[in-house]
């Protein structure tokens, strides 16, 4: 008697034959996904590209709001902000360990206008305040400060040595004093310095005109860290960082400016012992 094969057995044989056969799904590079299905690797890549494309067209307030939408959006916003910061200020890097957060925030904190020195005491201060960023001397930079010093008297003081630096060098610019430091109150003075492979100082007079020191140092290293150092006074001192820009201010009277170029004496090397030896060189 011939037996008729059961349908279930035939279906079971077909299921067993389909095991191991490669599935015919959409290619990996496609960005389309079925409704309700988990996104593929290609779909995730396209979502990331879309996020970057959207973030690249947002201004800063909108970019911050965009980054608050989740971890993925936060990473995208931080990456876009970092790229913008590097393109806007090429050659400026925040110091290692300076600030917290992504690159753009640490760089913004380092270049934020702020008061660097505020002192009123009867003891000589020894303070070296770093700006928080390193500048490449392959580009041109100008840093502007605002300084007020009054009710002071000269004392013996020397710089605070950073790390293992064996000495520092000091010099007096060939400038006349703008105000009387013994006055009860003096107007703030604008000051700054220009950094390329050379170093020049600038000072703004009370009527707003800028004067320069000329080039006082040549062949600077590839990167420098700006700092403010206060010494040899007792009284009130306030030094604020104003801004960083790519070029120095214009000098209106170039003939008058040439009269104050250079140094009054040579450079003095201050050793750890506190003794200073001066060279006869003007540069």
WOJOTA-V142940 format. One record per backbone hydrogen bond with DSSP energy under -1.0 kcal/mol. CO is the residue of the C=O (numbers start at 0). NH is the residue of the N-H. Records with the same first field share a line. If there is no record, write none. Layout:
CO=NH + NH
This chain:
5=9
6=10
7=11
8=12
9=13
10=14
11=15
12=16
13=17
17=20
26=29
33=36
39=43
40=44
41=45
42=46
43=47
44=48
45=49
46=50
47=51
48=52
49=53
50=54
51=55
53=56
54=57
58=62
59=63
60=64
61=65
62=66
65=68
69=73
70=74
71=75
72=76
73=77
74=78
75=79
76=80
77=81
78=82
79=83
80=84
81=85
82=86
83=87
84=88
88=91
90=135
92=133
94=97
101=105
102=106
103=107
104=108
105=109
106=110
113=240
116=238
118=236
126=229
128=227
131=94
133=92
134=223
135=138
140=194
141=244
142=192
143=241
144=190
145=239
146=188
147=237
149=235
161=164
167=269
169=267
171=263
172=174
179=182
180=151
182=150
188=146
189=203
190=144
191=201
192=142
193=199
194=140
196=219
197=195
198=215 + 216
199=193
200=212
201=191
202=210
204=207
208=204
210=202
212=261
216=198
221=136
223=134
225=130
227=128
234=120
235=149
236=118
237=147
238=115 + 116
239=145
242=143
244=141
252=256
253=257
256=259
257=260
261=173
266=278
267=169
268=276
269=167
270=273
274=270
276=268
